[in-house]
Amino acid sequence: MKKQKRDRTSTLFNRGFMAGINGRSREECPVQTVELRSHWMSGWREGREAHWSGMSGVSAIQHNPSMH
């Protein structure tokens, strides 16, 4: 079976989420395009919220709504 390629916005959200859950700064966002940056930042914000709620590791990934 072929792997289904995710769209760029979903990938950016997920990478932002992982950056946020791992406590990285939003200044580390690798994207400069405003539209695409907003997806990374949305993921980062949700990741930070999960981090502040005490989630980490697998529980945080399971909480990430875009990974379902």
HTML snippet that shows the backbone in 3Dmol.js (N, CA, C, O; Angstrom):
<script src="https://3Dmol.org/build/3Dmol-min.js"></script>
<div id="view" style="width:600px;height:400px;position:relative"></div>
<script>
const pdb = `
ATOM      1  N   MET A   1       0.841  -1.177   0.000  1.00  0.00           N
ATOM      2  CA  MET A   1       0.000   0.000   0.000  1.00  0.00           C
ATOM      3  C   MET A   1       0.889   1.245   0.000  1.00  0.00           C
ATOM      4  O   MET A   1       1.895   1.307   0.707  1.00  0.00           O
ATOM      5  N   LYS A   2       0.504   2.216  -0.792  1.00  0.00           N
ATOM      6  CA  LYS A   2       1.273   3.456  -0.862  1.00  0.00           C
ATOM      7  C   LYS A   2       0.969   4.334   0.340  1.00  0.00           C
ATOM      8  O   LYS A   2      -0.144   4.346   0.865  1.00  0.00           O
ATOM      9  N   LYS A   3       1.981   5.061   0.755  1.00  0.00           N
ATOM     10  CA  LYS A   3       1.775   6.029   1.829  1.00  0.00           C
ATOM     11  C   LYS A   3       1.038   7.232   1.260  1.00  0.00           C
ATOM     12  O   LYS A   3       1.381   7.739   0.192  1.00  0.00           O
ATOM     13  N   GLN A   4       0.041   7.671   1.974  1.00  0.00           N
ATOM     14  CA  GLN A   4      -0.687   8.845   1.527  1.00  0.00           C
ATOM     15  C   GLN A   4       0.071  10.085   1.988  1.00  0.00           C
ATOM     16  O   GLN A   4       0.400  10.224   3.166  1.00  0.00           O
ATOM     17  N   LYS A   5       0.338  10.966   1.062  1.00  0.00           N
ATOM     18  CA  LYS A   5       1.090  12.172   1.389  1.00  0.00           C
ATOM     19  C   LYS A   5       0.159  13.204   2.020  1.00  0.00           C
ATOM     20  O   LYS A   5      -0.897  13.521   1.473  1.00  0.00           O
ATOM     21  N   ARG A   6       0.559  13.717   3.164  1.00  0.00           N
ATOM     22  CA  ARG A   6      -0.245  14.738   3.837  1.00  0.00           C
ATOM     23  C   ARG A   6      -0.029  16.085   3.164  1.00  0.00           C
ATOM     24  O   ARG A   6       1.031  16.362   2.602  1.00  0.00           O
ATOM     25  N   ASP A   7      -1.047  16.899   3.235  1.00  0.00           N
ATOM     26  CA  ASP A   7      -0.887  18.237   2.680  1.00  0.00           C
ATOM     27  C   ASP A   7       0.038  19.064   3.578  1.00  0.00           C
ATOM     28  O   ASP A   7       0.205  18.763   4.760  1.00  0.00           O
ATOM     29  N   ARG A   8       0.614  20.073   3.019  1.00  0.00           N
ATOM     30  CA  ARG A   8       1.628  20.879   3.712  1.00  0.00           C
ATOM     31  C   ARG A   8       1.080  21.539   4.981  1.00  0.00           C
ATOM     32  O   ARG A   8       1.794  21.642   5.979  1.00  0.00           O
ATOM     33  N   THR A   9      -0.158  21.978   4.954  1.00  0.00           N
ATOM     34  CA  THR A   9      -0.704  22.663   6.130  1.00  0.00           C
ATOM     35  C   THR A   9      -0.808  21.713   7.325  1.00  0.00           C
ATOM     36  O   THR A   9      -0.521  22.102   8.457  1.00  0.00           O
ATOM     37  N   SER A  10      -1.213  20.484   7.075  1.00  0.00           N
ATOM     38  CA  SER A  10      -1.305  19.497   8.145  1.00  0.00           C
ATOM     39  C   SER A  10       0.076  19.174   8.708  1.00  0.00           C
ATOM     40  O   SER A  10       0.251  19.054   9.921  1.00  0.00           O
ATOM     41  N   THR A  11       1.039  19.037   7.829  1.00  0.00           N
ATOM     42  CA  THR A  11       2.411  18.757   8.254  1.00  0.00           C
ATOM     43  C   THR A  11       2.955  19.906   9.097  1.00  0.00           C
ATOM     44  O   THR A  11       3.587  19.672  10.127  1.00  0.00           O
ATOM     45  N   LEU A  12       2.716  21.138   8.670  1.00  0.00           N
ATOM     46  CA  LEU A  12       3.197  22.294   9.427  1.00  0.00           C
ATOM     47  C   LEU A  12       2.527  22.371  10.801  1.00  0.00           C
ATOM     48  O   LEU A  12       3.184  22.676  11.796  1.00  0.00           O
ATOM     49  N   PHE A  13       1.232  22.097  10.854  1.00  0.00           N
ATOM     50  CA  PHE A  13       0.524  22.107  12.131  1.00  0.00           C
ATOM     51  C   PHE A  13       1.154  21.081  13.071  1.00  0.00           C
ATOM     52  O   PHE A  13       1.445  21.382  14.229  1.00  0.00           O
ATOM     53  N   ASN A  14       1.360  19.875  12.566  1.00  0.00           N
ATOM     54  CA  ASN A  14       1.921  18.808  13.394  1.00  0.00           C
ATOM     55  C   ASN A  14       3.329  19.140  13.877  1.00  0.00           C
ATOM     56  O   ASN A  14       3.671  18.868  15.028  1.00  0.00           O
ATOM     57  N   ARG A  15       4.139  19.721  13.013  1.00  0.00           N
ATOM     58  CA  ARG A  15       5.499  20.098  13.420  1.00  0.00           C
ATOM     59  C   ARG A  15       5.468  21.214  14.453  1.00  0.00           C
ATOM     60  O   ARG A  15       6.272  21.228  15.385  1.00  0.00           O
ATOM     61  N   GLY A  16       4.535  22.151  14.287  1.00  0.00           N
ATOM     62  CA  GLY A  16       4.368  23.210  15.279  1.00  0.00           C
ATOM     63  C   GLY A  16       3.907  22.654  16.609  1.00  0.00           C
ATOM     64  O   GLY A  16       4.373  23.080  17.665  1.00  0.00           O
ATOM     65  N   PHE A  17       2.987  21.697  16.555  1.00  0.00           N
ATOM     66  CA  PHE A  17       2.491  21.058  17.782  1.00  0.00           C
ATOM     67  C   PHE A  17       3.639  20.393  18.522  1.00  0.00           C
ATOM     68  O   PHE A  17       3.781  20.559  19.734  1.00  0.00           O
ATOM     69  N   MET A  18       4.458  19.644  17.798  1.00  0.00           N
ATOM     70  CA  MET A  18       5.575  18.944  18.429  1.00  0.00           C
ATOM     71  C   MET A  18       6.584  19.936  19.008  1.00  0.00           C
ATOM     72  O   MET A  18       7.158  19.691  20.069  1.00  0.00           O
ATOM     73  N   ALA A  19       6.800  21.044  18.320  1.00  0.00           N
ATOM     74  CA  ALA A  19       7.706  22.068  18.845  1.00  0.00           C
ATOM     75  C   ALA A  19       7.144  22.647  20.137  1.00  0.00           C
ATOM     76  O   ALA A  19       7.881  22.852  21.101  1.00  0.00           O
ATOM     77  N   GLY A  20       5.843  22.910  20.159  1.00  0.00           N
ATOM     78  CA  GLY A  20       5.204  23.468  21.347  1.00  0.00           C
ATOM     79  C   GLY A  20       5.217  22.512  22.520  1.00  0.00           C
ATOM     80  O   GLY A  20       5.507  22.916  23.646  1.00  0.00           O
ATOM     81  N   ILE A  21       4.909  21.255  22.275  1.00  0.00           N
ATOM     82  CA  ILE A  21       4.861  20.270  23.358  1.00  0.00           C
ATOM     83  C   ILE A  21       6.249  20.036  23.937  1.00  0.00           C
ATOM     84  O   ILE A  21       6.387  19.677  25.106  1.00  0.00           O
ATOM     85  N   ASN A  22       7.275  20.240  23.118  1.00  0.00           N
ATOM     86  CA  ASN A  22       8.649  20.057  23.584  1.00  0.00           C
ATOM     87  C   ASN A  22       9.249  21.333  24.169  1.00  0.00           C
ATOM     88  O   ASN A  22      10.432  21.370  24.507  1.00  0.00           O
ATOM     89  N   GLY A  23       8.423  22.390  24.290  1.00  0.00           N
ATOM     90  CA  GLY A  23       8.859  23.609  24.948  1.00  0.00           C
ATOM     91  C   GLY A  23       9.727  24.532  24.104  1.00  0.00           C
ATOM     92  O   GLY A  23      10.367  25.442  24.630  1.00  0.00           O
ATOM     93  N   ARG A  24       9.748  24.299  22.799  1.00  0.00           N
ATOM     94  CA  ARG A  24      10.553  25.167  21.944  1.00  0.00           C
ATOM     95  C   ARG A  24       9.886  26.525  21.759  1.00  0.00           C
ATOM     96  O   ARG A  24       8.669  26.649  21.894  1.00  0.00           O
ATOM     97  N   SER A  25      10.673  27.524  21.456  1.00  0.00           N
ATOM     98  CA  SER A  25      10.191  28.889  21.275  1.00  0.00           C
ATOM     99  C   SER A  25       9.467  29.038  19.943  1.00  0.00           C
ATOM    100  O   SER A  25       9.813  28.376  18.965  1.00  0.00           O
ATOM    101  N   ARG A  26       8.471  29.902  19.908  1.00  0.00           N
ATOM    102  CA  ARG A  26       7.778  30.160  18.643  1.00  0.00           C
ATOM    103  C   ARG A  26       8.684  30.862  17.650  1.00  0.00           C
ATOM    104  O   ARG A  26       8.410  30.872  16.449  1.00  0.00           O
ATOM    105  N   GLU A  27       9.756  31.447  18.146  1.00  0.00           N
ATOM    106  CA  GLU A  27      10.730  32.108  17.269  1.00  0.00           C
ATOM    107  C   GLU A  27      11.466  31.100  16.379  1.00  0.00           C
ATOM    108  O   GLU A  27      12.132  31.486  15.419  1.00  0.00           O
ATOM    109  N   GLU A  28      11.343  29.817  16.701  1.00  0.00           N
ATOM    110  CA  GLU A  28      12.005  28.778  15.924  1.00  0.00           C
ATOM    111  C   GLU A  28      11.176  28.338  14.715  1.00  0.00           C
ATOM    112  O   GLU A  28      11.554  27.397  14.017  1.00  0.00           O
ATOM    113  N   CYS A  29      10.064  29.002  14.466  1.00  0.00           N
ATOM    114  CA  CYS A  29       9.215  28.655  13.327  1.00  0.00           C
ATOM    115  C   CYS A  29      10.035  28.761  12.043  1.00  0.00           C
ATOM    116  O   CYS A  29      10.603  29.815  11.759  1.00  0.00           O
ATOM    117  N   PRO A  30      10.102  27.678  11.262  1.00  0.00           N
ATOM    118  CA  PRO A  30      10.933  27.659  10.062  1.00  0.00           C
ATOM    119  C   PRO A  30      10.273  28.290   8.838  1.00  0.00           C
ATOM    120  O   PRO A  30      10.901  28.383   7.783  1.00  0.00           O
ATOM    121  N   VAL A  31       9.017  28.726   8.959  1.00  0.00           N
ATOM    122  CA  VAL A  31       8.260  29.203   7.808  1.00  0.00           C
ATOM    123  C   VAL A  31       8.150  30.725   7.824  1.00  0.00           C
ATOM    124  O   VAL A  31       7.890  31.322   8.868  1.00  0.00           O
ATOM    125  N   GLN A  32       8.345  31.342   6.680  1.00  0.00           N
ATOM    126  CA  GLN A  32       8.258  32.799   6.594  1.00  0.00           C
ATOM    127  C   GLN A  32       6.965  33.261   5.922  1.00  0.00           C
ATOM    128  O   GLN A  32       6.515  34.380   6.171  1.00  0.00           O
ATOM    129  N   THR A  33       6.363  32.427   5.078  1.00  0.00           N
ATOM    130  CA  THR A  33       5.123  32.782   4.398  1.00  0.00           C
ATOM    131  C   THR A  33       4.010  32.913   5.435  1.00  0.00           C
ATOM    132  O   THR A  33       3.780  31.999   6.227  1.00  0.00           O
ATOM    133  N   VAL A  34       3.322  34.052   5.426  1.00  0.00           N
ATOM    134  CA  VAL A  34       2.323  34.351   6.453  1.00  0.00           C
ATOM    135  C   VAL A  34       1.253  33.268   6.538  1.00  0.00           C
ATOM    136  O   VAL A  34       0.921  32.818   7.635  1.00  0.00           O
ATOM    137  N   GLU A  35       0.710  32.847   5.406  1.00  0.00           N
ATOM    138  CA  GLU A  35      -0.371  31.858   5.421  1.00  0.00           C
ATOM    139  C   GLU A  35       0.102  30.523   5.997  1.00  0.00           C
ATOM    140  O   GLU A  35      -0.589  29.924   6.822  1.00  0.00           O
ATOM    141  N   LEU A  36       1.264  30.060   5.572  1.00  0.00           N
ATOM    142  CA  LEU A  36       1.776  28.782   6.062  1.00  0.00           C
ATOM    143  C   LEU A  36       2.264  28.896   7.503  1.00  0.00           C
ATOM    144  O   LEU A  36       2.141  27.948   8.278  1.00  0.00           O
ATOM    145  N   ARG A  37       2.811  30.046   7.860  1.00  0.00           N
ATOM    146  CA  ARG A  37       3.287  30.262   9.229  1.00  0.00           C
ATOM    147  C   ARG A  37       2.131  30.150  10.221  1.00  0.00           C
ATOM    148  O   ARG A  37       2.318  29.670  11.339  1.00  0.00           O
ATOM    149  N   SER A  38       0.957  30.584   9.825  1.00  0.00           N
ATOM    150  CA  SER A  38      -0.195  30.542  10.727  1.00  0.00           C
ATOM    151  C   SER A  38      -0.554  29.095  11.103  1.00  0.00           C
ATOM    152  O   SER A  38      -1.020  28.849  12.215  1.00  0.00           O
ATOM    153  N   HIS A  39      -0.342  28.146  10.195  1.00  0.00           N
ATOM    154  CA  HIS A  39      -0.625  26.740  10.510  1.00  0.00           C
ATOM    155  C   HIS A  39       0.377  26.213  11.538  1.00  0.00           C
ATOM    156  O   HIS A  39      -0.003  25.510  12.475  1.00  0.00           O
ATOM    157  N   TRP A  40       1.656  26.551  11.363  1.00  0.00           N
ATOM    158  CA  TRP A  40       2.684  26.119  12.313  1.00  0.00           C
ATOM    159  C   TRP A  40       2.403  26.723  13.688  1.00  0.00           C
ATOM    160  O   TRP A  40       2.488  26.042  14.710  1.00  0.00           O
ATOM    161  N   MET A  41       2.062  28.030  13.692  1.00  0.00           N
ATOM    162  CA  MET A  41       1.805  28.720  14.957  1.00  0.00           C
ATOM    163  C   MET A  41       0.568  28.161  15.668  1.00  0.00           C
ATOM    164  O   MET A  41       0.552  28.075  16.896  1.00  0.00           O
ATOM    165  N   SER A  42      -0.456  27.783  14.921  1.00  0.00           N
ATOM    166  CA  SER A  42      -1.645  27.173  15.533  1.00  0.00           C
ATOM    167  C   SER A  42      -1.273  25.868  16.222  1.00  0.00           C
ATOM    168  O   SER A  42      -1.700  25.601  17.345  1.00  0.00           O
ATOM    169  N   GLY A  43      -0.478  25.064  15.541  1.00  0.00           N
ATOM    170  CA  GLY A  43      -0.012  23.819  16.140  1.00  0.00           C
ATOM    171  C   GLY A  43       0.848  24.078  17.357  1.00  0.00           C
ATOM    172  O   GLY A  43       0.727  23.391  18.371  1.00  0.00           O
ATOM    173  N   TRP A  44       1.723  25.078  17.253  1.00  0.00           N
ATOM    174  CA  TRP A  44       2.611  25.425  18.366  1.00  0.00           C
ATOM    175  C   TRP A  44       1.798  25.837  19.594  1.00  0.00           C
ATOM    176  O   TRP A  44       2.098  25.416  20.711  1.00  0.00           O
ATOM    177  N   ARG A  45       0.757  26.669  19.382  1.00  0.00           N
ATOM    178  CA  ARG A  45      -0.090  27.115  20.500  1.00  0.00           C
ATOM    179  C   ARG A  45      -0.788  25.925  21.165  1.00  0.00           C
ATOM    180  O   ARG A  45      -0.836  25.840  22.392  1.00  0.00           O
ATOM    181  N   GLU A  46      -1.327  25.013  20.362  1.00  0.00           N
ATOM    182  CA  GLU A  46      -1.990  23.834  20.946  1.00  0.00           C
ATOM    183  C   GLU A  46      -0.986  22.953  21.678  1.00  0.00           C
ATOM    184  O   GLU A  46      -1.296  22.375  22.720  1.00  0.00           O
ATOM    185  N   GLY A  47       0.211  22.857  21.129  1.00  0.00           N
ATOM    186  CA  GLY A  47       1.259  22.086  21.790  1.00  0.00           C
ATOM    187  C   GLY A  47       1.661  22.693  23.116  1.00  0.00           C
ATOM    188  O   GLY A  47       1.875  21.972  24.091  1.00  0.00           O
ATOM    189  N   ARG A  48       1.768  24.017  23.166  1.00  0.00           N
ATOM    190  CA  ARG A  48       2.117  24.695  24.425  1.00  0.00           C
ATOM    191  C   ARG A  48       1.016  24.481  25.455  1.00  0.00           C
ATOM    192  O   ARG A  48       1.300  24.234  26.627  1.00  0.00           O
ATOM    193  N   GLU A  49      -0.247  24.576  25.021  1.00  0.00           N
ATOM    194  CA  GLU A  49      -1.359  24.341  25.945  1.00  0.00           C
ATOM    195  C   GLU A  49      -1.300  22.926  26.510  1.00  0.00           C
ATOM    196  O   GLU A  49      -1.510  22.720  27.705  1.00  0.00           O
ATOM    197  N   ALA A  50      -1.017  21.960  25.652  1.00  0.00           N
ATOM    198  CA  ALA A  50      -0.901  20.569  26.101  1.00  0.00           C
ATOM    199  C   ALA A  50       0.271  20.434  27.073  1.00  0.00           C
ATOM    200  O   ALA A  50       0.172  19.726  28.075  1.00  0.00           O
ATOM    201  N   HIS A  51       1.368  21.107  26.778  1.00  0.00           N
ATOM    202  CA  HIS A  51       2.545  21.076  27.653  1.00  0.00           C
ATOM    203  C   HIS A  51       2.215  21.655  29.022  1.00  0.00           C
ATOM    204  O   HIS A  51       2.577  21.082  30.050  1.00  0.00           O
ATOM    205  N   TRP A  52       1.527  22.790  29.033  1.00  0.00           N
ATOM    206  CA  TRP A  52       1.153  23.430  30.299  1.00  0.00           C
ATOM    207  C   TRP A  52       0.149  22.587  31.080  1.00  0.00           C
ATOM    208  O   TRP A  52       0.076  22.674  32.306  1.00  0.00           O
ATOM    209  N   SER A  53      -0.623  21.770  30.364  1.00  0.00           N
ATOM    210  CA  SER A  53      -1.596  20.894  31.019  1.00  0.00           C
ATOM    211  C   SER A  53      -0.938  19.639  31.569  1.00  0.00           C
ATOM    212  O   SER A  53      -1.596  18.797  32.179  1.00  0.00           O
ATOM    213  N   GLY A  54       0.363  19.521  31.348  1.00  0.00           N
ATOM    214  CA  GLY A  54       1.086  18.380  31.882  1.00  0.00           C
ATOM    215  C   GLY A  54       1.183  17.203  30.936  1.00  0.00           C
ATOM    216  O   GLY A  54       1.662  16.136  31.322  1.00  0.00           O
ATOM    217  N   MET A  55       0.736  17.380  29.703  1.00  0.00           N
ATOM    218  CA  MET A  55       0.815  16.284  28.745  1.00  0.00           C
ATOM    219  C   MET A  55       2.213  16.223  28.151  1.00  0.00           C
ATOM    220  O   MET A  55       2.868  17.245  27.946  1.00  0.00           O
ATOM    221  N   SER A  56       2.647  15.017  27.882  1.00  0.00           N
ATOM    222  CA  SER A  56       3.921  14.836  27.202  1.00  0.00           C
ATOM    223  C   SER A  56       3.935  13.469  26.562  1.00  0.00           C
ATOM    224  O   SER A  56       3.106  12.616  26.881  1.00  0.00           O
ATOM    225  N   GLY A  57       4.859  13.261  25.674  1.00  0.00           N
ATOM    226  CA  GLY A  57       5.016  11.966  25.024  1.00  0.00           C
ATOM    227  C   GLY A  57       3.780  11.520  24.276  1.00  0.00           C
ATOM    228  O   GLY A  57       3.154  12.307  23.566  1.00  0.00           O
ATOM    229  N   VAL A  58       3.430  10.257  24.434  1.00  0.00           N
ATOM    230  CA  VAL A  58       2.330   9.647  23.696  1.00  0.00           C
ATOM    231  C   VAL A  58       0.988  10.291  24.036  1.00  0.00           C
ATOM    232  O   VAL A  58       0.150  10.466  23.151  1.00  0.00           O
ATOM    233  N   SER A  59       0.773  10.644  25.290  1.00  0.00           N
ATOM    234  CA  SER A  59      -0.511  11.246  25.660  1.00  0.00           C
ATOM    235  C   SER A  59      -0.727  12.573  24.938  1.00  0.00           C
ATOM    236  O   SER A  59      -1.857  12.915  24.588  1.00  0.00           O
ATOM    237  N   ALA A  60       0.337  13.308  24.719  1.00  0.00           N
ATOM    238  CA  ALA A  60       0.224  14.580  24.011  1.00  0.00           C
ATOM    239  C   ALA A  60      -0.082  14.354  22.543  1.00  0.00           C
ATOM    240  O   ALA A  60      -0.901  15.063  21.958  1.00  0.00           O
ATOM    241  N   ILE A  61       0.569  13.375  21.950  1.00  0.00           N
ATOM    242  CA  ILE A  61       0.333  13.083  20.543  1.00  0.00           C
ATOM    243  C   ILE A  61      -1.092  12.597  20.339  1.00  0.00           C
ATOM    244  O   ILE A  61      -1.741  12.960  19.358  1.00  0.00           O
ATOM    245  N   GLN A  62      -1.578  11.782  21.259  1.00  0.00           N
ATOM    246  CA  GLN A  62      -2.966  11.301  21.162  1.00  0.00           C
ATOM    247  C   GLN A  62      -3.953  12.436  21.336  1.00  0.00           C
ATOM    248  O   GLN A  62      -5.058  12.379  20.797  1.00  0.00           O
ATOM    249  N   HIS A  63      -3.580  13.457  22.069  1.00  0.00           N
ATOM    250  CA  HIS A  63      -4.451  14.611  22.290  1.00  0.00           C
ATOM    251  C   HIS A  63      -4.527  15.488  21.047  1.00  0.00           C
ATOM    252  O   HIS A  63      -5.540  16.150  20.823  1.00  0.00           O
ATOM    253  N   ASN A  64      -3.470  15.504  20.234  1.00  0.00           N
ATOM    254  CA  ASN A  64      -3.391  16.355  19.051  1.00  0.00           C
ATOM    255  C   ASN A  64      -4.541  16.014  18.094  1.00  0.00           C
ATOM    256  O   ASN A  64      -4.555  14.926  17.518  1.00  0.00           O
ATOM    257  N   PRO A  65      -5.509  16.933  17.916  1.00  0.00           N
ATOM    258  CA  PRO A  65      -6.688  16.635  17.099  1.00  0.00           C
ATOM    259  C   PRO A  65      -6.361  16.383  15.631  1.00  0.00           C
ATOM    260  O   PRO A  65      -7.126  15.684  14.967  1.00  0.00           O
ATOM    261  N   SER A  66      -5.295  16.901  15.102  1.00  0.00           N
ATOM    262  CA  SER A  66      -5.012  16.705  13.682  1.00  0.00           C
ATOM    263  C   SER A  66      -4.354  15.358  13.418  1.00  0.00           C
ATOM    264  O   SER A  66      -4.217  14.965  12.259  1.00  0.00           O
ATOM    265  N   MET A  67      -3.946  14.644  14.454  1.00  0.00           N
ATOM    266  CA  MET A  67      -3.288  13.355  14.248  1.00  0.00           C
ATOM    267  C   MET A  67      -4.287  12.202  14.280  1.00  0.00           C
ATOM    268  O   MET A  67      -3.876  11.044  14.213  1.00  0.00           O
ATOM    269  N   HIS A  68      -5.579  12.481  14.381  1.00  0.00           N
ATOM    270  CA  HIS A  68      -6.582  11.416  14.418  1.00  0.00           C
ATOM    271  C   HIS A  68      -7.107  11.159  13.038  1.00  0.00           C
ATOM    272  O   HIS A  68      -7.964  10.295  12.855  1.00  0.00           O
TER     273      HIS A  68
END
`;
const viewer = $3Dmol.createViewer("view");
viewer.addModel(pdb, "pdb");
viewer.setStyle({}, {cartoon: {color: "spectrum"}});
viewer.zoomTo();
viewer.render();
</script>
